Each structure stands twice: as C-alpha cells, then as structure tokens.
Amino acid sequence: MKLNRSSMLYGTLLLTFTSIVSQGLGFLYRICLSRLIGAEVMGLYQLIMPVYSVIMAITAVGLTVAVSNLSSTYHAQGNKAAVAQVLRRCLLAFFILFALVAAVTAICYDPISVYLLGDARTQLGLLLLLPCILLTGVENLHKHFFYGTGNVRPPAAVELCEQFIRTGAVLGLLVVFLPQNPERTVGLIVLGMICCEIFSSTTLVILYRRHRRSGPLPGTPISHLNRRISSIALPIGATALLGNLMGSANAVLIPQRLVAAGADVTEAMSAFGVLCGMTIPMLCLPTAFIGALGLVLVPKLAESTAIGRPGEVQRRIHKAMLATSILILPSMAFLVVLGPTLGAFLFQEPTVEDYIIPLSLGVVFSCYQSVLSGALNGVGRQSAAAWNAILCGAVQLGCTFFLMGLPGVGLKGYVFGFVISDLLGVILNWVQVRRATGLKARIFQWCTAPGLSALLMGLVVNLLFKILLNAGMDGIFAVLSCLVFGTVLYLAALAAQGIRPGQIFRLR
C-alpha cells in the first residue's frame, strides 16, 4: 500500500524511524560520554540542563506549539499566506523574549551558579548555553512549521544528521582536550552542542526559504493572528516554564536532600548522575515512537477540529493510545528483566539497576500522559493541559523535598514522586480529553490485552534469560536471544486476544 505523505501514518512512521535512530545514537553518545567524564561531571552537566529547559520554556516552547497548531489549521483551510505569517510573528516574538532572558542570564550567571544551582563549577556551561538556546529556538520553530504543514521529511532528515554531528562534535572535543577540570569539561560538552545547532538551524532556514519560494501576500489581520498565537503560546509556555522551574528545583534539591539524608557531596552528585543521566535515559529509549506520535498528532487533531470532524478526532486519539500501549508496555517489560544486565554492560555502573522497576512504571504513565496532553493541545484545550502539568510537577517537587531528606529514604523519595505524579497526570488529562471529545475509554484494547501479553512475555523471558545464563551463554547474546523470542511471544499473545499487530500502524 502506498502511503499518503501528508497522512498521520506516514508522518508517524517516518518520525519514529528517525527518532529511533536518533535516540539510538544519542544513547550510544550518552554511554561514551558517561565513560569519558564519569558520574560526578555527568551530575554537573545535569545541573545546567534544567536552566536550558527553563529558558527554552520562556522563549520558545509555547511558540513552537503555536506554529505547529496554527500552521496546520491555516493549511487545512488553504490559507498559505497566513501559514507564513505565523512563522514570522513567532520568530519575532522569540527573538524579543530571548534578548531579554539572555541579558538577565549574562548579568546574573554568577549568583545563578552559586546560589540556585549550588555549584560554581557550572558557570562556564551556563554562559555557553545562551548561543545554543538561540540556535535551538530558531531550529524548533522552523521544524514545527514543517510539522504543521504535513511535510515531515525535512525536519526528520535534519534530526537524523543532528545526532551524528552532536556525537562527533562533543566526543571529539572531549577526546582532544581532556583531561580538564569539571567546569571546562561541561563547557566542552555545551560547545559541541553549539556546533550541532549551527548546522541544524542553518539547514532548516535554507529549506524553509526554498519551500516558501515567493513572498506571501497578507493572509490574516496581524492583531487577530497575534491573539491566536498568544492564546496557544501563553498557557503552554507558562506550563513549560513552571514545569521546568519545578524540574530545575528537583535537579538542585536531589543532591542537597541526599546530603541532608547523610550522603557526602561527591556521593550525592554521583547518585544523581546515575539516576538522571544513565537509568532514566535507558528506560526512555523505547519512547521514540511517543515523541514522533506527538509531533504528528497535535497538528492532525488541530486540522480535524478546524474542519469540524469530531469522529476523526476520536479515532485518532484512540489509535494513538492503542499504539502507545502496544509498543511501550512490552518495552518496559523487557527492560525490567534485561535492564540490569544492559545497564551494567553499557554504562559500567552497577547501580544503574537500582529502582529500575518503579521507574519503568513511571515511564509508562509518562507516555500516556504525554499522548493525552498532546490530544488536549490538538483540540484547543491548552489551559487544561497546562494546569494538569503544573499540579503534577508540584506533587513531584513535594515528594523530592519532603521525602528525600528523611534518613533511609534518599532517592526512593524521588522515585515515588516520579511514579505518583505521572499517574496523576494520566488521570487528570484523561478526564479533560473525555470532556472535550466524548471519547470513551477502551480498557481492553488500551490496557488489558497489551498488559497481559507484556506480563506473560516478561515472565517467560525472565525464566529463559536465567536458563541461558546458567547454560554459560554470554550476557549480551542472552539478551538478544530473549529479545527475539519475547517479541514473537508478545505478538502471538496479542493476536490470541484479537489485537492484530497491523493495528499499530493504522493511524491515517
């Protein structure tokens, strides 16, 4: 069957492929990075990344969703001139916001590093983040223009190349200039990221100009357009900002609360680096499909809403939830059984396996929450998604602050908050999605059938893995053998319950 290049199916599959390859490369990059710099420097790097996320939330996150949503709406209505206007207005808003935030950050980088992040060694990395954020914002706005207009090939190709360039630039700089002190090492990592973003932003701008070809005529009044952009960008931007501020607070609090619980500073930073820099990224590796699905789902739902097709909205959300369950549940089952062996082999860090079971449950909830949040954004309920995300972030922050400092609790407090906050997000988002669309939950298809199949596969794979190890097979070969056998068993179990594997891809 030939796929329509503007269809939800085509876009999801293409972005899934590029995302899988990109995440695979990114995962290998993180493995090499952790081996080169160690857990302590990885912890320092993780400290500055929330600042990156906060600034992106203030300047670009809401605007990128506005570009995707409105581009899709105007494209469905045949108003090509308004599509170009949306990108120009959002770029202007981004440059203004970035100039203000960058000025404040450049002036206050010392107190931010010392008092907010709690480690003066983050100063150089913090300053180098500014040009990186500028380039990333330009890149993301142009990416979402292409997503909104249904042309996913340019951003997909750029994203794929981006991972190769980032890996080569960062690791190359570290190999050439190491050993360095921790502060300069973090600076080298960010400098490599800048090299990557120069390529990505420049390429997408050139592709956009070729795509546009001629200058657009006025499509819609500027005041009306500004109001529409603001109605989307402000709640999403505010949500992202508050969420990332909470995430930043989490990142800062985790080492501090571990120290309060009795750990020394180096031990606390190392534990933080293992948890957030190794374990969670390993668990998030199978979620490439979810990110790709979200990028396609939001503009497609906006398009269906704009032309008045509620049945199509329900169908697309249902297929998105079905695909999420069928792919994520067995992935987490695999990682629960095989993750400790993979983590020890890949990262050479025995503590990677700690908390892997509850964290995998949290990742499952996070995937459902992400899909439902995208559905809310696609049907114009950005404020509802925003308030739900803020409440969940507050729950996570509260668990980190109150539980982690207790003697004997430590990182268990963060893990508990991670699971509970994501579960709460699923519940709250689902209630809003049902109110907005009238969609009824299909428990058997979404949860029961894939959940039972994943459980059966996990139990059998666990037994098979132990048998193979006892028989003297190498750990990695045992993992690969279990992966093949488990996949076949899972698909067979699904088919026995009436869920055909082909349903995963029926997303048109």
C-alpha positions as CSV (number, residue, x, y, z in Angstrom):
1,M,0.0,0.0,0.0
2,K,1.3,3.4,-1.0
3,L,1.3,5.9,1.8
4,N,0.0,9.4,1.6
5,R,2.9,11.6,2.6
6,S,0.5,14.0,4.3
7,S,-1.1,11.3,6.4
8,M,-0.8,10.7,10.1
9,L,0.5,7.2,9.4
10,Y,3.3,8.4,7.1
11,G,4.5,11.2,9.3
12,T,4.4,9.0,12.4
13,L,6.3,6.1,10.8
14,L,9.0,8.5,9.3
15,L,9.5,10.4,12.5
16,T,9.5,7.2,14.5
17,F,12.3,5.7,12.3
18,T,14.4,8.9,12.5
19,S,13.7,9.2,16.3
20,I,14.7,5.5,16.9
21,V,17.9,6.0,15.0
22,S,18.5,9.4,16.7
23,Q,17.8,8.0,20.2
24,G,19.9,5.0,19.5
25,L,22.8,7.3,18.5
26,G,22.0,9.5,21.5
27,F,22.1,6.6,23.8
28,L,25.5,5.4,22.5
29,Y,26.6,9.1,22.8
30,R,25.5,9.1,26.4
31,I,27.3,5.8,27.1
32,C,30.5,7.2,25.7
33,L,30.0,10.5,27.5
34,S,29.5,8.8,30.8
35,R,32.6,6.7,30.4
36,L,34.7,9.7,29.4
37,I,33.6,12.2,32.1
38,G,32.4,10.0,35.0
39,A,29.4,10.2,37.2
40,E,30.4,13.4,39.0
41,V,30.8,15.5,35.9
42,M,27.7,14.0,34.5
43,G,25.9,15.3,37.5
44,L,27.3,18.8,36.9
45,Y,26.1,18.6,33.3
46,Q,22.6,17.5,34.5
47,L,22.6,20.5,36.8
48,I,22.8,23.1,34.0
49,M,20.3,21.3,31.7
50,P,17.3,22.4,33.7
51,V,18.4,26.0,33.1
52,Y,18.4,25.2,29.4
53,S,14.9,23.9,29.7
54,V,13.7,26.9,31.7
55,I,15.0,29.4,29.2
56,M,13.5,27.4,26.3
57,A,10.2,27.3,28.1
58,I,10.2,31.1,28.5
59,T,11.3,31.8,24.9
60,A,10.3,29.1,22.5
61,V,8.2,26.1,23.8
62,G,4.8,27.8,23.6
63,L,5.7,29.5,20.3
64,T,6.7,26.2,18.6
65,V,3.3,24.6,19.5
66,A,1.6,27.8,18.2
67,V,3.5,27.4,14.9
68,S,2.5,23.7,14.6
69,N,-1.1,24.2,15.6
70,L,-1.9,27.3,13.6
71,S,0.1,26.2,10.5
72,S,-2.0,23.1,10.4
73,T,-5.2,25.0,10.8
74,Y,-4.5,27.6,8.1
75,H,-3.0,24.9,5.9
76,A,-6.3,22.8,6.2
77,Q,-8.2,26.0,5.2
78,G,-6.0,26.7,2.2
79,N,-4.7,30.0,3.6
80,K,-1.0,29.6,2.7
81,A,-0.2,33.3,3.3
82,A,-1.4,33.0,6.9
83,V,0.9,30.0,7.4
84,A,3.9,32.0,6.5
85,Q,2.7,34.9,8.7
86,V,2.5,32.6,11.7
87,L,6.2,31.6,11.5
88,R,7.3,35.2,11.0
89,R,5.4,36.5,14.0
90,C,6.6,33.7,16.2
91,L,10.2,34.2,15.2
92,L,9.9,37.9,16.1
93,A,8.4,37.1,19.5
94,F,11.1,34.5,20.1
95,F,14.0,37.0,19.4
96,I,12.5,39.6,21.7
97,L,12.0,37.1,24.5
98,F,15.4,35.6,24.1
99,A,17.2,39.0,24.1
100,L,15.6,39.8,27.5
101,V,16.3,36.5,29.1
102,A,19.8,36.2,27.7
103,A,20.6,39.7,29.1
104,V,19.4,38.7,32.6
105,T,21.3,35.4,32.5
106,A,24.5,37.0,31.3
107,I,24.4,39.6,34.1
108,C,23.4,37.1,36.9
109,Y,25.2,34.0,35.9
110,D,27.4,34.0,39.0
111,P,24.6,34.1,41.6
112,I,22.6,31.6,39.5
113,S,25.5,29.1,39.5
114,V,26.4,29.6,43.2
115,Y,23.1,30.1,44.9
116,L,20.5,28.5,42.6
117,L,22.4,25.6,41.2
118,G,24.6,25.2,44.2
119,D,27.9,24.7,42.4
120,A,30.1,27.4,41.0
121,R,31.6,24.9,38.5
122,T,28.5,25.3,36.3
123,Q,29.3,29.0,35.4
124,L,31.1,28.3,32.0
125,G,28.5,25.8,30.8
126,L,25.7,28.3,31.8
127,L,27.1,31.1,29.7
128,L,27.7,28.8,26.7
129,L,24.1,27.7,26.9
130,L,22.9,31.1,25.6
131,P,24.1,30.8,21.9
132,C,23.0,27.2,22.0
133,I,19.4,28.2,23.0
134,L,19.2,30.9,20.4
135,L,20.1,28.4,17.6
136,T,17.8,25.7,19.1
137,G,14.8,28.1,19.2
138,V,15.2,29.1,15.5
139,E,15.6,25.4,14.6
140,N,12.5,24.3,16.6
141,L,10.2,27.0,15.1
142,H,11.1,26.0,11.6
143,K,10.7,22.3,12.5
144,H,7.2,22.9,13.7
145,F,6.3,24.9,10.6
146,F,7.1,21.7,8.6
147,Y,5.2,19.5,11.0
148,G,2.2,21.8,10.8
149,T,2.1,21.7,7.1
150,G,2.4,18.0,7.0
151,N,5.9,18.0,5.4
152,V,7.9,15.9,7.9
153,R,10.8,14.9,5.7
154,P,13.0,18.0,6.1
155,P,12.9,18.1,9.9
156,A,13.3,14.3,10.1
157,A,16.4,14.3,7.9
158,V,17.9,17.2,9.9
159,E,17.2,15.5,13.2
160,L,19.0,12.4,11.9
161,C,22.1,14.3,10.8
162,E,21.9,16.3,14.0
163,Q,22.7,13.3,16.2
164,F,25.7,12.3,14.2
165,I,27.1,15.9,14.4
166,R,26.4,16.3,18.1
167,T,28.0,12.9,18.9
168,G,31.1,13.7,16.8
169,A,31.5,17.3,18.0
170,V,31.1,16.6,21.7
171,L,33.1,13.4,21.9
172,G,35.7,14.8,19.5
173,L,36.2,17.9,21.7
174,L,36.4,15.8,24.9
175,V,38.9,13.4,23.4
176,V,41.2,16.2,22.1
177,F,41.1,18.4,25.2
178,L,40.7,16.0,28.1
179,P,41.8,15.9,30.9
180,Q,40.2,19.1,32.0
181,N,38.7,20.3,35.3
182,P,35.0,19.6,35.7
183,E,33.9,23.1,34.8
184,R,35.8,23.2,31.5
185,T,34.6,19.7,30.7
186,V,31.0,20.8,31.0
187,G,31.9,23.8,28.8
188,L,33.3,21.5,26.1
189,I,30.1,19.5,26.1
190,V,28.0,22.6,25.5
191,L,30.4,23.9,22.9
192,G,29.9,20.6,20.9
193,M,26.1,21.2,21.2
194,I,26.5,24.6,19.7
195,C,28.3,23.2,16.7
196,C,25.4,20.8,16.2
197,E,22.8,23.6,16.4
198,I,24.6,25.8,13.9
199,F,24.1,23.0,11.3
200,S,20.5,22.3,12.2
201,S,19.2,25.8,12.4
202,T,21.0,26.9,9.2
203,T,19.8,23.9,7.2
204,L,16.2,24.3,8.2
205,V,16.1,28.1,7.4
206,I,17.5,27.3,4.0
207,L,14.9,24.5,3.4
208,Y,12.1,26.8,4.6
209,R,13.1,29.6,2.2
210,R,13.2,27.1,-0.7
211,H,9.8,25.7,0.4
212,R,8.3,29.2,0.5
213,R,9.9,30.3,-2.8
214,S,7.9,33.5,-3.1
215,G,6.9,36.1,-0.6
216,P,3.4,35.6,0.7
217,L,0.6,38.1,0.4
218,P,-1.2,39.2,3.6
219,G,-3.3,36.3,4.9
220,T,-5.0,37.4,8.1
221,P,-5.0,40.7,10.2
222,I,-1.9,40.9,12.4
223,S,-3.9,41.7,15.5
224,H,-6.1,38.6,15.1
225,L,-3.1,36.5,14.4
226,N,-1.3,37.8,17.5
227,R,-4.3,37.0,19.7
228,R,-4.4,33.4,18.3
229,I,-0.7,32.9,18.8
230,S,-1.0,34.3,22.4
231,S,-4.0,32.1,23.2
232,I,-1.9,29.0,22.4
233,A,1.6,30.1,23.3
234,L,1.0,31.7,26.7
235,P,-0.7,28.7,28.5
236,I,1.8,26.2,27.0
237,G,4.8,28.5,27.7
238,A,3.6,29.1,31.2
239,T,3.1,25.4,31.8
240,A,6.5,24.6,30.4
241,L,8.1,27.3,32.5
242,L,6.6,26.3,35.7
243,G,7.2,22.6,34.9
244,N,10.9,23.3,34.2
245,L,11.3,25.5,37.2
246,M,10.0,22.6,39.2
247,G,12.3,20.3,37.3
248,S,15.2,22.6,38.0
249,A,14.2,22.7,41.6
250,N,14.2,18.9,41.6
251,A,17.6,18.8,40.0
252,V,19.0,21.2,42.6
253,L,17.2,19.6,45.5
254,I,18.1,15.9,44.8
255,P,21.8,16.2,45.7
256,Q,21.0,18.6,48.5
257,R,18.4,16.4,50.1
258,L,20.7,13.3,49.7
259,V,23.3,15.2,51.7
260,A,20.7,16.0,54.2
261,A,19.9,12.3,54.4
262,G,23.5,11.6,55.3
263,A,25.4,11.2,52.0
264,D,28.6,13.2,51.2
265,V,28.6,15.7,48.3
266,T,30.6,13.5,45.9
267,E,28.4,10.5,46.6
268,A,25.2,12.6,46.2
269,M,26.3,14.0,42.9
270,S,27.3,10.6,41.6
271,A,24.0,9.1,42.6
272,F,22.2,12.0,40.8
273,G,24.3,11.4,37.7
274,V,23.5,7.7,37.7
275,L,19.7,8.2,38.2
276,C,19.1,11.1,35.8
277,G,22.0,10.6,33.4
278,M,22.0,6.8,32.9
279,T,19.0,4.9,34.3
280,I,16.1,7.1,33.2
281,P,17.7,7.7,29.6
282,M,18.0,3.9,29.2
283,L,14.3,3.5,30.2
284,C,13.2,6.3,27.9
285,L,15.0,4.8,24.8
286,P,11.9,2.9,23.7
287,T,9.7,6.0,23.8
288,A,10.9,7.3,20.5
289,F,7.6,6.4,19.0
290,I,5.7,8.6,21.5
291,G,7.7,11.7,20.7
292,A,7.1,11.1,16.9
293,L,3.4,10.4,17.5
294,G,3.0,13.7,19.5
295,L,4.7,15.8,16.8
296,V,2.2,14.4,14.2
297,L,-0.9,14.0,16.5
298,V,-1.2,17.7,17.6
299,P,-1.4,19.3,14.1
300,K,-3.6,16.5,12.8
301,L,-6.1,16.9,15.6
302,A,-6.0,20.7,15.1
303,E,-6.7,20.1,11.4
304,S,-9.7,17.8,12.2
305,T,-11.0,20.2,14.7
306,A,-10.7,23.2,12.3
307,I,-12.8,21.5,9.6
308,G,-15.4,20.1,12.1
309,R,-14.8,16.3,12.2
310,P,-15.3,15.1,15.8
311,G,-15.4,11.5,14.8
312,E,-12.0,11.7,13.2
313,V,-10.7,13.4,16.4
314,Q,-11.9,10.5,18.5
315,R,-10.5,7.9,16.1
316,R,-7.1,9.5,16.0
317,I,-6.8,9.7,19.8
318,H,-7.9,6.1,20.1
319,K,-5.3,4.9,17.6
320,A,-2.6,7.0,19.4
321,M,-3.5,5.4,22.8
322,L,-3.6,1.9,21.2
323,A,-0.2,2.3,19.6
324,T,1.3,3.6,22.8
325,S,0.1,0.6,24.8
326,I,1.1,-2.0,22.2
327,L,4.7,-0.6,22.0
328,I,5.5,0.8,25.4
329,L,4.2,-2.0,27.7
330,P,6.4,-4.8,26.3
331,S,9.4,-2.4,26.1
332,M,9.2,-1.8,29.8
333,A,8.7,-5.5,30.5
334,F,11.9,-6.2,28.6
335,L,13.8,-3.5,30.4
336,V,12.6,-4.7,33.8
337,V,14.0,-8.2,33.1
338,L,17.0,-7.3,31.0
339,G,17.8,-3.7,32.1
340,P,20.2,-4.5,34.9
341,T,22.4,-6.6,32.5
342,L,22.2,-3.9,29.8
343,G,22.9,-1.1,32.3
344,A,25.9,-2.8,33.8
345,F,27.3,-3.6,30.3
346,L,26.7,-0.3,28.6
347,F,27.5,2.2,31.4
348,Q,29.9,0.0,33.5
349,E,27.9,1.3,36.5
350,P,26.4,-1.4,38.8
351,T,24.0,0.9,40.5
352,V,22.1,1.6,37.2
353,E,19.7,-1.3,38.0
354,D,18.6,0.4,41.3
355,Y,14.9,1.4,41.1
356,I,14.5,0.2,37.6
357,I,11.1,-1.5,38.2
358,P,9.3,1.6,39.7
359,L,11.0,3.9,37.2
360,S,9.8,1.8,34.3
361,L,6.2,2.1,35.7
362,G,6.7,5.8,35.8
363,V,7.9,5.9,32.2
364,V,4.7,4.0,31.1
365,F,2.5,6.6,32.9
366,S,4.6,9.4,31.4
367,C,4.0,8.1,27.9
368,Y,0.2,8.0,28.4
369,Q,0.3,11.4,30.0
370,S,2.3,12.8,27.0
371,V,-0.2,11.4,24.4
372,L,-3.2,12.7,26.3
373,S,-1.6,16.1,26.8
374,G,-0.9,16.3,23.1
375,A,-4.5,15.4,22.4
376,L,-5.6,18.3,24.6
377,N,-3.3,20.7,22.8
378,G,-4.6,19.5,19.5
379,V,-8.2,20.1,20.3
380,G,-7.6,23.6,21.7
381,R,-7.6,22.7,25.5
382,Q,-4.1,24.1,26.2
383,S,-5.1,25.6,29.5
384,A,-6.4,22.3,30.9
385,A,-3.2,20.5,29.9
386,A,-1.2,23.4,31.5
387,W,-2.9,23.2,34.9
388,N,-2.7,19.4,35.0
389,A,1.1,19.6,34.2
390,I,1.6,22.2,36.9
391,L,-0.2,20.1,39.6
392,C,1.8,17.0,38.7
393,G,5.1,18.9,38.9
394,A,4.1,20.3,42.3
395,V,3.5,16.7,43.5
396,Q,6.9,15.6,42.2
397,L,8.6,18.6,43.9
398,G,6.9,18.0,47.2
399,C,8.0,14.3,47.2
400,T,11.6,15.3,46.5
401,F,11.7,17.9,49.2
402,F,9.8,16.2,52.0
403,L,10.8,12.5,51.4
404,M,14.4,12.5,50.2
405,G,15.8,14.3,53.2
406,L,14.5,11.6,55.5
407,P,17.1,9.1,56.8
408,G,16.9,5.8,55.0
409,V,14.7,7.2,52.2
410,G,17.0,9.1,49.9
411,L,16.4,8.5,46.1
412,K,13.3,6.4,46.9
413,G,11.5,9.7,47.6
414,Y,12.3,11.0,44.1
415,V,11.3,7.7,42.5
416,F,8.0,7.6,44.4
417,G,7.2,11.1,43.3
418,F,8.1,10.3,39.7
419,V,5.6,7.4,39.6
420,I,2.8,9.1,41.5
421,S,3.0,12.5,39.6
422,D,2.8,10.7,36.2
423,L,-0.1,8.6,37.3
424,L,-1.9,11.7,38.5
425,G,-1.2,13.3,35.1
426,V,-2.8,10.4,33.2
427,I,-6.0,10.6,35.3
428,L,-6.3,14.4,35.0
429,N,-5.6,14.5,31.3
430,W,-8.0,11.6,30.5
431,V,-10.8,13.4,32.3
432,Q,-10.3,16.5,30.2
433,V,-9.9,14.6,27.0
434,R,-13.2,12.8,27.6
435,R,-14.9,16.1,28.3
436,A,-13.5,17.7,25.2
437,T,-14.0,14.9,22.7
438,G,-16.6,12.5,24.2
439,L,-14.2,9.6,23.7
440,K,-14.9,6.5,25.8
441,A,-12.0,4.5,27.3
442,R,-11.3,1.2,25.6
443,I,-9.8,-0.6,28.6
444,F,-9.4,-3.9,27.0
445,Q,-7.6,-2.7,23.9
446,W,-5.5,0.0,25.7
447,C,-4.6,-1.8,28.9
448,T,-5.8,-5.4,29.4
449,A,-4.7,-7.1,26.2
450,P,-1.3,-5.5,25.8
451,G,-0.7,-5.5,29.6
452,L,-1.4,-9.3,29.9
453,S,0.7,-10.0,26.8
454,A,3.6,-8.0,28.2
455,L,3.3,-9.7,31.6
456,L,3.3,-13.2,30.0
457,M,6.3,-12.2,27.9
458,G,8.2,-10.7,30.8
459,L,7.7,-13.8,33.0
460,V,8.8,-16.2,30.2
461,V,11.7,-14.0,29.1
462,N,12.9,-13.8,32.8
463,L,12.9,-17.6,33.0
464,L,14.6,-18.0,29.6
465,F,17.2,-15.4,30.5
466,K,18.2,-17.3,33.7
467,I,18.3,-20.6,31.8
468,L,20.6,-19.2,29.1
469,L,22.9,-17.6,31.7
470,N,23.1,-20.8,33.7
471,A,23.9,-22.6,30.5
472,G,27.0,-20.4,30.1
473,M,25.8,-18.1,27.3
474,D,27.3,-14.6,27.3
475,G,25.0,-11.9,28.9
476,I,24.6,-9.8,25.8
477,F,23.9,-12.8,23.5
478,A,21.3,-14.0,26.1
479,V,19.7,-10.5,26.0
480,L,19.4,-10.6,22.2
481,S,18.0,-14.1,22.2
482,C,15.4,-13.2,24.7
483,L,14.6,-10.1,22.8
484,V,13.8,-12.1,19.6
485,F,11.9,-14.8,21.4
486,G,9.9,-12.3,23.6
487,T,8.8,-10.3,20.6
488,V,7.4,-13.3,18.8
489,L,5.7,-14.4,22.0
490,Y,4.2,-11.0,22.7
491,L,2.8,-10.6,19.2
492,A,1.3,-14.1,19.4
493,A,-0.3,-13.3,22.7
494,L,-1.8,-10.1,21.3
495,A,-3.2,-12.0,18.3
496,A,-4.8,-14.5,20.6
497,Q,-6.7,-11.7,22.2
498,G,-7.9,-10.3,18.9
499,I,-5.4,-7.4,18.7
500,R,-3.7,-7.6,15.3
501,P,-0.2,-6.2,15.1
502,G,-1.2,-4.3,12.0
503,Q,-3.5,-2.1,14.1
504,I,-0.4,-0.4,15.5
505,F,0.1,1.4,12.2
506,R,-3.5,2.2,11.2
507,L,-3.1,5.8,12.1
508,R,-4.4,7.5,9.0
